[in-house]
Amino acid sequence: MRLINKTKNSILAEDVFIANTLFSRIKGLLGKSSLLPKQGIILEPCNSIHTFFMRFSIDVIFVDRSNKIIKTLPRFIPNRISPIYWHSQKVVELPAGTLDASNTQILDQLELSD
């Protein structure tokens, strides 16, 4: 699956895994040594994350029901807990630096395509 920032007309990730079961959301990126460029994971439903036991920083995007960005956490480091964003339906985790490189911001519209 491909994740597109429709507002900026840019591709955020070419290889997106959707974690929408309890086990896949709990596992998330745990055990991975990195995310490759253009890889990502979408946790759904989700309104908060943690990076305990992770080995690398990630860019985090909190998305509402209409796939609009409500919060970004660039370069979110290991062993942290994010705040809870009550209006978030999904969380997108991308390689650190993706948000800056694509100029992705709050209120941008995202789209997932095959």
FIFIKE-239901 format. One line per 2 residues: for each residue x, y, z of N, C-alpha, C, O. Coordinates in steps of 0.02 Angstrom, whole numbers, plus 32768, in hexadecimal, padded with zeros to 4 digits. Example, Ala and Ser with C-alpha at 12.3 -4.5 7.8 and 13.67 -1.06 7.14 Angstrom:
! FIFIKE-239901
8294 7EE4 8186 8267 7F1F 8186 8294 7F5B 8186 82C8 7F5A 81A7 ~ 8282 7F90 8162 82AC 7FCB 8165 8285 8002 818A 829E 8039 8192
//
This chain:
! FIFIKE-239901
802A 7FC5 8000 8000 8000 8000 802D 803E 8000 8064 803D 801A ~ 8014 8072 7FE3 8038 80B2 7FDD 8014 80E7 8006 7FD6 80EC 8003
803A 810F 802B 801F 8147 8052 8032 8188 8030 806D 8196 8025 ~ 7FFF 81B0 8020 8009 81EE 7FFA 7FF2 8229 8024 7FBD 8227 8043
801A 825E 8024 8004 829E 8040 7FE3 82C3 8006 8005 82E0 7FDB ~ 7FA1 82C3 8005 7F7B 82E2 7FCD 7F85 832E 7FCC 7F87 834C 7F97
7F8C 834D 8006 7F94 8395 800A 7FD5 83AB 7FE9 7FD7 83DD 7FC5 ~ 800A 8385 7FF5 804C 8397 7FDA 805D 8371 7F9A 8091 837C 7F7C
802F 8344 7F86 803A 831B 7F4A 807D 82F6 7F4E 80A5 82F9 7F1F ~ 8088 82D4 7F86 80C6 82AF 7F8F 80B8 8269 7FAC 8087 825F 7FCF
80E4 823B 7F9D 80DE 81F7 7FB6 8107 81F2 7FF6 8143 81FD 7FF6 ~ 80E5 81E1 802D 8107 81DA 806E 8124 8194 8076 8159 818C 8094
8101 8162 805B 8119 811D 8060 80FD 80F3 8027 80C4 80FB 8012 ~ 8127 80C7 800D 8114 8099 7FD7 8100 8055 7FF1 80D9 8031 7FD1
8119 8044 802B 810F 8002 8049 80F3 800B 808F 8118 8011 80C0 ~ 80B0 800B 8094 808E 8018 80D3 806C 7FD9 80EC 8047 7FB7 80C7
8079 7FC8 812B 8058 7F90 814C 8021 7FAC 8178 802C 7FDC 819D ~ 7FE6 7F8F 8175 7FAF 7FA5 819F 7FA7 7F74 81D9 7F9A 7F39 81CF
7FB0 7F8E 8216 7FA9 7F67 8253 7F64 7F76 8270 7F5B 7FA9 8291 ~ 7F34 7F4A 8263 7EF0 7F57 8279 7ED3 7F1F 82A4 7E96 7F1B 82AE
7EFF 7EF3 82BC 7EE9 7EC1 82EC 7F0D 7ECF 832E 7F3F 7EF2 8330 ~ 7EF2 7EB5 8364 7F10 7EC1 83A6 7F5A 7EAD 83A6 7F84 7ED4 83BC
7F6A 7E72 838D 7FAF 7E5A 838E 7FDC 7E85 8362 8013 7E97 8376 ~ 7FC5 7E95 8326 7FF0 7EBC 82F9 7FFB 7F03 8313 8031 7F1F 8308
7FCA 7F1F 8335 7FD3 7F62 8352 8002 7F60 838E 802C 7F8D 8396 ~ 7FFD 7F2C 83B7 802A 7F25 83F0 8072 7F1C 83D8 80A0 7F3A 83F2
807B 7EF2 83A5 80BE 7EE5 838B 80DB 7F22 8368 8114 7F34 8374 ~ 80B3 7F42 833E 80CA 7F7F 831C 810F 7F76 82FE 811A 7F49 82D5
813E 7FA1 8311 8183 7F9E 82F7 81B3 7F7C 8328 81EF 7F7C 831C ~ 8198 7F60 835E 81C4 7F3F 838E 81EB 7F06 836D 81CF 7EDF 8347
822B 7F03 837C 8255 7ECF 8360 8277 7EE2 831E 82A5 7EC1 8308 ~ 8260 7F18 8300 827F 7F2F 82C2 82BD 7F59 82D2 82BF 7F7C 8305
82EF 7F56 82A7 832C 7F7D 82B2 8327 7FC1 8290 834E 7FEF 82A0 ~ 82F8 7FC9 8261 82EE 8009 823F 82B1 8005 8212 8295 7FCF 8207
829D 803F 81F9 826D 8043 81C2 8294 805A 8186 82BA 808B 818A ~ 828C 8039 814E 82AE 804D 8111 828D 808C 80F5 8252 8098 8103
82B0 80B3 80CD 8290 80EC 80AC 8252 80D5 8086 8253 80A1 8065 ~ 821E 80FC 808A 81DE 80EF 8068 81B7 80B4 8086 8187 809C 8067
81CB 809C 80C2 81A3 806A 80E6 817B 808E 811C 818C 80C4 8132 ~ 8144 806E 8131 811C 808A 8167 80EC 8057 8182 80E1 8022 8165
80CF 8069 81BB 809C 803F 81DA 8063 806D 81F0 806E 80A5 8208 ~ 8026 8055 81E8 7FEB 8079 8200 7FCB 804F 8236 7FB9 8015 822B
7FC3 806C 8271 7FA2 804B 82AA 7F5A 8065 82AC 7F4E 80A2 82B1 ~ 7F2B 8036 82A9 7EE4 804A 82A5 7EB8 801A 82CB 7EBD 7FDE 82BD
7E8F 802F 82F9 7E89 8072 8314 7EC2 8081 8344 7EDF 8053 8362 ~ 7ED2 80C1 834C 7F09 80D3 8377 7F08 811F 8385 7EFC 8147 8358
7F14 8131 83C5 7F17 8178 83D5 7F52 818A 8402 7F59 81C3 8419 ~ 7F7E 8159 840E 7FBA 8164 8436 7FEB 812B 8426 7FD6 80F3 8417
802C 8139 842B 805E 8105 841F 8093 8107 8455 8097 8136 847D ~ 80BD 80D4 8455 80FA 80D4 847D 8132 80BA 8452 8127 8099 841F
816F 80C9 8466 81AA 80B1 8442 81D8 808A 8471 8214 8087 8465 ~ 81BC 806D 84A5 81E4 8043 84D1 81FF 8007 84AA 81DC 7FEA 8481
823D 7FF6 84B7 825F 7FBC 8498 826E 7FC6 844E 8283 7F97 842C ~ 8263 8002 8434 8276 800F 83EF 82BE 8027 83ED 82D8 8040 841F
82DE 8020 83B3 8325 8030 83AB 8332 806E 8381 836B 8080 8375 ~ 82FD 808F 836A 8306 80C7 833B 82CD 80F8 8342 8296 80E7 8359
82DA 8136 832D 82A7 816A 832E 827A 8163 82F0 828D 8146 82BE ~ 823D 817D 82F7 820C 817A 82C0 81E8 81BD 82BB 81E6 81E3 82EB
81CB 81CB 8282 819C 8201 827A 8156 81E5 8285 8146 81AF 826C ~ 812D 8209 82AA 80EA 81F1 82BC 80B6 8223 82A5 80BE 825F 82AE
8081 8209 8287 8049 8232 8270 8009 8218 828F 7FF9 81DC 8289 ~ 7FE3 8243 82B0 7FA1 8232 82CB 7F6D 824C 829A 7F6E 8286 8286
7F3E 8220 8287 7F0F 822E 8250 7EC7 8225 8269 7EB9 81F6 828E ~ 7E9A 8252 8255 7E54 824D 8269 7E2D 8220 8239 7E49 8202 820C
7DEB 821C 8244 7DBF 81F1 821C 7DC1 8201 81D1 7DB8 81D5 81A7 ~ 7DCB 8240 81C0 7DCB 8254 817A 7E11 8254 815B 7E1D 8271 8126
7E41 8233 817E 7E87 822E 8167 7EAB 8271 8165 7ED9 827B 813D ~ 7E96 829F 818F 7EB8 82DF 8196 7EE8 82DB 81D1 7ED7 82BF 8205
7F23 82F8 81C9 7F55 82F6 81FE 7F41 8325 8236 7F34 8360 822B ~ 7F40 830A 8274 7F30 8334 82AD 7F6D 8343 82D9 7F6C 8372 8300
7FA2 831A 82D2 7FDF 8326 82F9 8018 8300 82D9 8010 82C9 82BF ~ 8053 831E 82DB 8090 82FB 82C5 80C3 82FC 82FD 80C7 832D 8323
80EA 82C7 8302 8121 82C3 8332 815F 82AE 830B 816E 8273 8306 ~ 8183 82DF 82F0 81BF 82CE 82CA 81F6 82B3 82F7 8200 82CB 832F
821A 8282 82DD 8254 8265 82FF 8245 8251 8347 8269 8263 8376 ~ 820E 822E 8350 81F9 8215 8392 822A 81DF 83A8 8230 81AC 8387
824B 81E9 83E0 8283 81BE 83F3 826C 8181 841B 8234 8180 8435 ~ 8296 814D 841F 8285 8111 8445 8278 811F 848F 8290 8151 84AB
8251 80F2 84AC 8242 80F2 84F5 8219 812E 850B 8225 814A 8540 ~ 81E9 8141 84E2 81BC 8178 84F2 8173 8162 84E8 8165 8130 84C6
8146 8187 8507 80FD 817E 84FE 80E2 81BF 84E1 80F2 81F5 84FB ~ 80BA 81BA 84AD 809C 81F6 8491 8060 820B 84BC 8044 81E2 84E1
804C 8249 84B5 800B 825C 84D3 7FD3 8237 84B0 7FDD 821A 847B ~ 7F98 8237 84CE 7F5D 821B 84AE 7F3C 8253 8487 7F30 8289 84A0
7F2E 8245 8447 7F0A 8274 841C 7EC5 8256 8410 7EBD 8229 83E5 ~ 7E94 826E 8435 7E52 824E 8437 7E2F 824B 83F4 7E07 821E 83E9
7E3E 8279 83C7 7E1C 8278 8385 7E42 824F 8351 7E2D 824B 8317 ~ 7E78 822F 8365 7E9F 8207 8337 7E7F 81C2 832D 7E6C 81A1 835D
7E79 81AE 82EE 7E61 816C 82DC 7E9A 813E 82CA 7E96 8101 82D5 ~ 7ECF 815B 82AD 7F08 8134 8294 7F48 8158 82A8 7F4A 8194 82B3
7F7D 8130 82AB 7FC0 814B 82B4 7FEB 812E 827D 7FEC 80F2 8271 ~ 8010 815A 825C 803E 8146 8227 8085 814D 8244 8096 8182 825F
80AD 8119 823D 80F3 811B 8252 811F 8114 8214 8117 80E5 81ED ~ 814D 8144 820C 8178 8147 81D1 81C0 8150 81E7 81CE 8161 8220
81EF 8145 81B9 8236 8151 81CB 8241 8199 81E0 8223 81C7 81C4 ~ 826B 81A3 8212 827B 81E7 8229 8295 8210 81EF 82BF 81F9 81C8
827C 824D 81EA 8290 827A 81B4 825E 827F 817B 8262 82AD 8152 ~ 822F 8251 8178 81FD 8251 8143 81D2 8290 8145 81C3 82AD 8110
81BD 82A5 8180 8192 82E0 8186 81B5 831E 816C 8198 8345 8147 ~ 81F3 8328 8181 8219 8362 816A 8225 8360 811E 821D 8392 80FC
8238 8326 8105 8248 8320 80BE 820C 832C 8091 8213 8345 805A ~ 81D0 831C 80AA 8193 8323 8082 816B 8362 8094 8138 8371 8076
8183 8387 80C7 8161 83C2 80E0 8119 83B2 80F6 80EC 83DA 80EF ~ 810F 8376 8112 80CE 8360 812A 80BD 8383 816B 80E7 8387 8198
807F 839E 8170 806B 83C7 81A9 8025 83B7 81C0 7FFF 8393 819E ~ 8014 83D2 81FA 7FCF 83CD 8214 7F9F 83E9 81E1 7FAE 841B 81C0
7F66 83C9 81DA 7F2F 83D9 81AB 7F3A 83BF 8164 7F0D 83C5 813B ~ 7F74 83A3 8155 7F7D 8384 8114 7F4F 8347 810F 7F3F 8327 8141
7F39 8339 80D3 7F0C 8301 80C5 7F34 82C5 80AB 7F5C 82CC 807C ~ 7F2A 828B 80CA 7F4D 824E 80B5 7F1F 8220 808F 7EE2 8223 8097
7F3C 81F5 8065 7F16 81C4 8040 7F3F 8183 803B 7F7B 8185 8031 ~ 7F1D 814C 8043 7F3C 810A 803C 7F24 80EC 7FFC 7EE7 80EA 7FEF
7F51 80D3 7FD2 7F3D 80B4 7F92 7F63 8073 7F87 7F98 8068 7FA3 ~ 7F46 8049 7F5C 7F66 8009 7F4C 7F9E 8010 7F1D 7FBE 7FDF 7F0B
//
